[in-house]
């Protein structure tokens, strides 16, 4: 009779509670060490992301102001005595007037019309946008020197150097007849130039107030600068204490260019990160 084999005893293996606790402790220590090394790069990444976003906002803002300044009527840029305000008269277009013959602009007496050299609605065969065409109620300004000079400053109400457009005639012989409210312009332009100020945007102001940069449009030309503290919001979270504008050579008839320097500081909502941009704009001062 064959011998019977004894039953094989199965041995089950595993971790003890002590071993599990030791593993958890060791993994926690390793995780803590890794987090110490990872925290710096992660914080730097988020900080750089915030600074990049702030820089983008600041750059867009100063470029927006620069585009506006390039349209400024020569010698019309000014402030109210503070660096937080900037004010100027924007132009929509310009041209040259006829000085001799039929349609010439006479400076010895009041005139109600003159001829513009060229087609007011087209340039080099290309139709101009509607907001760059001369229209009724726009202002024709000639030889603006600024500085409070009578007859040469759009801000001076007495004996001023502009007149409203009443109508624009049909182009003939590559000249455009322009009718205006009867006016004797005090001073002629050395280059026979005139500028056109929009009837709906006669004065633009930029001012920093209550951590906000505002852009305000006014249809009234005032003798003294007085920037309002409201309007369209251009940028928020602005540090007005370190944001400002400075003007060099504005109103100097001997200078062909004026220099506007801008300093803009923007912070994030938590005021932890901030960026400061410096930007300079050269604007034409030749009337």
C-alpha positions as CSV (number, residue, x, y, z in Angstrom):
1,X,0.0,0.0,0.0
2,X,1.4,3.3,-1.1
3,X,2.4,5.9,1.5
4,X,0.2,9.0,1.7
5,X,2.0,12.4,1.1
6,X,1.6,14.9,3.9
7,X,-0.4,18.1,2.9
8,X,1.7,21.0,1.7
9,X,1.4,23.9,4.0
10,X,1.0,27.3,2.1
11,X,2.9,30.2,3.7
12,X,1.4,33.7,3.1
13,X,3.8,36.6,3.0
14,X,3.1,40.4,3.5
15,X,4.1,43.7,5.1
16,X,3.7,44.3,8.8
17,X,2.1,47.5,10.0
18,X,5.5,48.8,11.2
19,X,7.0,48.3,7.8
20,X,4.1,50.2,6.1
21,X,4.5,53.1,8.6
22,X,8.2,53.2,7.8
23,X,7.6,53.3,4.1
24,X,5.1,56.1,4.5
25,X,7.5,58.1,6.7
26,X,10.4,57.6,4.2
27,X,8.2,58.6,1.2
28,X,7.1,61.7,3.1
29,X,10.7,62.7,3.8
30,X,11.6,62.2,0.2
31,X,8.5,64.1,-1.0
32,X,9.4,67.0,1.3
33,X,12.9,67.1,0.0
34,X,11.7,67.1,-3.6
35,X,9.2,69.8,-2.9
36,X,11.9,72.0,-1.5
37,X,13.8,71.8,-4.7
38,X,10.7,72.1,-6.9
39,X,9.1,75.1,-5.1
40,X,11.7,77.6,-6.4
41,X,11.3,76.8,-10.1
42,X,7.5,76.6,-9.8
43,X,7.2,79.9,-8.0
44,X,9.6,81.5,-10.6
45,X,7.4,80.2,-13.4
46,X,4.2,81.6,-12.0
47,X,6.0,84.9,-11.2
48,X,7.4,85.2,-14.7
49,X,3.9,84.4,-16.1
50,X,2.4,87.2,-14.0
51,X,5.2,89.7,-15.1
52,X,4.7,88.7,-18.7
53,X,1.0,89.4,-18.5
54,X,1.6,92.8,-16.8
55,X,4.3,93.7,-19.3
56,X,1.8,92.9,-22.1
57,X,-0.8,95.2,-20.6
58,X,1.7,98.0,-20.0
59,X,3.2,97.7,-23.5
60,X,-0.3,97.8,-25.1
61,X,-1.2,100.8,-23.0
62,X,1.9,102.9,-23.9
63,X,1.6,102.0,-27.6
64,X,-2.0,103.0,-27.5
65,X,-1.0,106.4,-26.1
66,X,1.8,106.7,-28.6
67,X,-0.5,106.2,-31.6
68,X,-2.8,108.9,-30.2
69,X,0.2,111.3,-29.8
70,X,1.3,110.8,-33.4
71,X,-2.0,112.4,-34.4
72,X,-1.6,115.4,-32.1
73,X,-1.9,118.8,-33.6
74,X,1.6,120.4,-33.6
75,X,2.3,122.2,-30.3
76,X,-1.0,121.2,-28.7
77,X,0.4,118.7,-26.2
78,X,0.2,120.0,-22.6
79,X,-0.5,119.0,-19.0
80,X,-2.1,120.6,-16.0
81,X,1.1,121.1,-14.1
82,X,1.3,117.6,-12.8
83,X,3.0,114.5,-14.3
84,X,-0.1,112.4,-14.0
85,X,-2.0,114.2,-16.8
86,X,-1.5,114.5,-20.6
87,X,-3.7,116.5,-22.9
88,X,-3.7,117.3,-26.6
89,X,-5.8,118.0,-29.7
90,X,-5.9,115.0,-32.1
91,X,-6.1,115.5,-35.9
92,X,-7.9,113.2,-38.4
93,X,-6.1,114.4,-41.5
94,X,-4.4,117.4,-43.1
95,X,-3.3,118.9,-46.4
96,X,-1.9,121.9,-48.2
97,X,-4.0,124.9,-49.4
98,X,-3.7,126.8,-52.6
99,X,-1.8,130.1,-52.2
100,X,-2.3,131.7,-55.7
101,X,-5.0,131.9,-58.3
102,X,-8.7,130.9,-58.0
103,X,-9.4,129.1,-54.8
104,X,-6.4,130.5,-52.9
105,X,-6.5,131.0,-49.2
106,X,-6.3,134.8,-48.5
107,X,-4.9,135.8,-45.1
108,X,-5.5,139.6,-45.7
109,X,-9.3,139.3,-45.2
110,X,-12.0,136.9,-44.1
111,X,-12.6,133.9,-46.4
112,X,-15.4,131.4,-46.6
113,X,-13.7,128.8,-48.9
114,X,-10.4,127.7,-50.2
115,X,-9.0,124.9,-52.3
116,X,-7.1,121.9,-50.9
117,X,-4.4,120.5,-53.2
118,X,-5.4,116.9,-53.8
119,X,-8.4,114.7,-53.4
120,X,-9.7,114.8,-49.8
121,X,-11.2,111.3,-50.1
122,X,-8.4,109.5,-51.9
123,X,-4.7,109.2,-51.6
124,X,-2.5,107.7,-54.3
125,X,-5.6,106.2,-55.8
126,X,-6.7,104.6,-52.5
127,X,-10.0,105.6,-50.9
128,X,-9.4,107.0,-47.4
129,X,-11.4,105.6,-44.4
130,X,-14.4,107.5,-43.4
131,X,-12.8,108.7,-40.1
132,X,-10.0,110.3,-42.1
133,X,-12.1,112.3,-44.6
134,X,-12.9,115.9,-44.1
135,X,-16.6,116.4,-43.1
136,X,-18.9,119.2,-42.0
137,X,-18.3,120.7,-38.5
138,X,-14.6,119.5,-38.5
139,X,-12.2,122.3,-37.6
140,X,-9.6,123.6,-40.0
141,X,-6.5,124.8,-38.0
142,X,-3.6,126.7,-39.5
143,X,-0.2,127.4,-38.0
144,X,-0.6,126.3,-34.4
145,X,2.4,127.4,-32.3
146,X,0.8,126.9,-28.9
147,X,2.2,128.7,-25.9
148,X,-0.8,131.0,-25.6
149,X,0.2,132.9,-28.7
150,X,-2.9,134.9,-29.9
151,X,-3.8,133.8,-33.4
152,X,-1.6,130.7,-33.2
153,X,-3.0,128.6,-30.4
154,X,-6.2,126.5,-30.7
155,X,-6.7,126.8,-26.9
156,X,-6.9,130.6,-27.0
157,X,-10.5,131.6,-27.7
158,X,-9.7,135.2,-28.8
159,X,-8.4,135.6,-32.3
160,X,-8.0,131.9,-32.7
161,X,-6.5,130.0,-35.7
162,X,-9.3,127.6,-36.6
163,X,-12.7,127.7,-38.4
164,X,-15.4,125.0,-38.7
165,X,-16.0,123.3,-42.1
166,X,-19.5,123.9,-43.5
167,X,-19.2,121.7,-46.6
168,X,-16.8,119.9,-48.9
169,X,-17.1,120.4,-52.6
170,X,-16.6,118.1,-55.6
171,X,-13.0,117.4,-56.5
172,X,-12.0,119.1,-59.7
173,X,-8.6,119.2,-61.3
174,X,-7.1,117.3,-58.4
175,X,-8.2,120.0,-56.0
176,X,-10.9,119.9,-53.3
177,X,-12.9,123.1,-52.6
178,X,-13.6,123.4,-48.8
179,X,-16.2,125.8,-47.4
180,X,-15.7,127.2,-43.9
181,X,-17.3,129.7,-41.6
182,X,-16.1,133.1,-42.7
183,X,-12.7,133.6,-41.0
184,X,-9.5,135.6,-41.4
185,X,-6.7,133.4,-40.3
186,X,-4.1,135.5,-38.4
187,X,-1.0,133.7,-39.6
188,X,0.0,131.7,-42.7
189,X,1.8,128.5,-42.6
190,X,5.4,128.6,-44.0
191,X,4.7,125.2,-45.7
192,X,1.1,126.1,-46.7
193,X,-0.3,123.3,-44.4
194,X,-3.5,123.0,-42.6
195,X,-4.7,120.4,-40.1
196,X,-8.2,119.0,-39.6
197,X,-9.6,118.3,-36.1
198,X,-12.6,116.0,-35.9
199,X,-15.9,117.5,-34.8
200,X,-16.5,114.6,-32.4
201,X,-13.0,114.5,-30.9
202,X,-11.5,117.9,-30.3
203,X,-9.5,117.2,-27.2
204,X,-8.1,114.0,-25.6
205,X,-6.9,113.6,-22.1
206,X,-5.0,110.8,-20.3
207,X,-4.9,110.9,-16.6
208,X,-3.9,108.5,-13.8
209,X,-6.3,108.6,-10.8
210,X,-7.4,106.0,-8.2
211,X,-5.1,103.3,-9.6
212,X,-6.7,103.6,-13.0
213,X,-5.5,105.2,-16.3
214,X,-8.4,107.0,-18.0
215,X,-8.8,108.3,-21.6
216,X,-11.3,111.1,-21.9
217,X,-12.6,112.8,-25.1
218,X,-13.9,116.3,-25.0
219,X,-15.7,118.4,-27.7
220,X,-14.7,121.7,-26.0
221,X,-11.3,123.4,-26.3
222,X,-10.4,124.9,-23.0
223,X,-7.8,127.7,-22.4
224,X,-6.1,125.8,-19.5
225,X,-5.4,122.1,-19.0
226,X,-7.7,120.4,-16.6
227,X,-7.6,116.6,-17.0
228,X,-10.8,114.9,-15.7
229,X,-10.6,111.9,-13.4
230,X,-13.0,109.8,-15.3
231,X,-13.6,108.4,-18.8
232,X,-12.7,105.2,-20.6
233,X,-10.5,102.8,-18.6
234,X,-7.3,102.1,-20.4
235,X,-5.5,100.2,-17.6
236,X,-6.3,99.2,-14.0
237,X,-4.1,98.4,-11.0
238,X,-1.8,101.3,-12.0
239,X,0.6,102.8,-9.5
240,X,-0.2,106.4,-10.0
241,X,2.6,107.5,-7.7
242,X,5.2,106.2,-10.1
243,X,3.3,106.8,-13.3
244,X,3.6,110.0,-15.2
245,X,4.2,112.1,-18.4
246,X,6.8,114.7,-19.2
247,X,6.9,117.0,-22.2
248,X,10.1,118.5,-23.7
249,X,10.2,121.3,-26.3
250,X,6.4,121.5,-26.6
251,X,5.3,124.9,-27.9
252,X,8.8,125.9,-28.9
253,X,8.6,127.3,-32.4
254,X,12.3,126.7,-33.0
255,X,12.0,123.0,-32.4
256,X,10.7,120.7,-35.1
257,X,9.9,117.9,-32.7
258,X,8.6,117.5,-29.2
259,X,9.4,114.6,-26.9
260,X,6.9,113.0,-24.7
261,X,8.2,110.6,-22.0
262,X,5.9,108.1,-20.4
263,X,6.5,106.0,-17.3
264,X,3.9,103.4,-16.5
265,X,3.9,101.1,-13.5
266,X,1.3,98.3,-13.3
267,X,0.8,95.8,-10.4
268,X,-1.1,92.6,-10.2
269,X,-4.3,92.4,-8.1
270,X,-2.4,91.2,-5.1
271,X,0.3,93.9,-5.4
272,X,3.0,91.3,-5.3
273,X,4.4,91.6,-8.9
274,X,4.8,94.9,-10.8
275,X,6.4,96.1,-14.0
276,X,7.5,99.6,-15.0
277,X,7.8,100.6,-18.7
278,X,9.5,103.7,-20.0
279,X,8.5,104.9,-23.4
280,X,9.4,108.0,-25.4
281,X,7.4,109.5,-28.3
282,X,8.7,112.0,-30.8
283,X,5.9,114.2,-32.2
284,X,5.9,116.7,-35.0
285,X,6.0,120.3,-33.9
286,X,6.2,121.9,-37.3
287,X,2.9,123.8,-37.9
